[in-house]
Amino acid sequence: MKEADLEQKFQDKIDAEIRIEPRDWMPEKYRKTLIRQISQHAHSEIVGMLPEGNWISRAPSLKRKVGLIAKVQDEAGHGLYLYSAAETLGIDRDTMFQQLNSGKAKYSSIFNYPTITWADIGAIGWLVDGAAIMNQVPLCRCSYGPYARAMVRVCKEESFHQRQGFEILMTLMNGSQEQKDMAQNAIDRWWWPSMMMFGPTDDDSPNTVQSMKWKIKRYTNDELRQKFVDVCVDQAKVLGITLPDPDLKWNEERGHYDFGKINWDEFWNVVKGNGPCNKQRLKTRNEAYDNGKWVREAAMAYSEKRAARKAAGKVA
């Protein structure tokens, strides 16, 4: 078939809500778009372990320590699912690691901010994981099968993480004035970076139109951001926390909350590698990769030895 005919047949399948599988024909741009998005998603899960892992040894109770360890472990699992999904598109995992460690591949800008107090862990759970859920639930209906199926479990676990963060903040807001102030300070610092998680405005997002046509994305960046704001306002009222936006108000005509202007200069500065923790995050990831070399080599040697013994009939 001609290229144009193949592309039309491909689009017809997507329009009919038939998922694309690894062995199906797909346009090269579709494949590259998915590799970029899925690998960056995986990188975000892995780098996202760092701000929270920083607090495992300093959690205020055994309950909090166990909960945080479980959450960080979940994030590692999410990275594994997503790297595996990306590999079905023809890219190997080591290449993706190298792209991350070299700074060539991006990850969510939110993880380049520091966790200063324990309340930051609650803010990350409520806001960051809340924004992730808002963005990722539609991905369960992504046109690419392996990505969509991986997202089902990821979203279930992210939902738990969001509730965990909300509960941490609720506990602080029911505590001493010092604890309330700590929780409010964390929200003041994490609110706007969380708003930036959905990416640039639709006018500045060159990939959105094509991704929507291919049904990789189901909503635009601005649509998801608005949904996030509408949900968070009511939840903030329950917590008794003030969202740091003086322009936040209900718009009866729109049926949504209006919100203030996002500092896009800050967003692009962080994306370009100039955020508070960009260099620290990449340094940590490179050190982990280098220090884990002997583990990868040992695992490979064991696998090869076992395969050789199996071929010789010495193991089952």
HELIX and SHEET records of a PDB file:
HELIX    1   1 GLU A    3  ASP A   15  1                                  13    
HELIX    2   2 GLU A   28  VAL A   47  1                                  20    
HELIX    3   3 MET A   49  GLY A   53  1                                   5    
HELIX    4   4 ILE A   56  ARG A   58  5                                   3    
HELIX    5   5 LEU A   62  GLU A   87  1                                  26    
HELIX    6   6 ARG A   93  SER A  102  1                                  10    
HELIX    7   7 SER A  109  ASN A  112  5                                   4    
HELIX    8   8 ALA A  119  ALA A  123  1                                   5    
HELIX    9   9 ILE A  124  VAL A  128  3                                   5    
HELIX   10  10 ASP A  129  GLN A  136  1                                   8    
HELIX   11  11 VAL A  137  ARG A  141  5                                   5    
HELIX   12  12 GLY A  145  MET A  173  1                                  29    
HELIX   13  13 GLN A  177  MET A  196  1                                  20    
HELIX   14  14 ASP A  202  ASP A  204  5                                   3    
HELIX   15  15 THR A  208  LYS A  213  1                                   6    
HELIX   16  16 ASN A  221  LEU A  239  1                                  19    
HELIX   17  17 TRP A  264  ASN A  269  1                                   6    
HELIX   18  18 VAL A  270  ASN A  274  3                                   5    
HELIX   19  19 ASN A  278  ASN A  291  1                                  14    
HELIX   20  20 LYS A  293  ALA A  311  1                                  19    
SHEET    1   A 2 LYS A 249  ASN A 251  0                                        
SHEET    2   A 2 HIS A 256  ASP A 258 -1                                        
END                                                                             
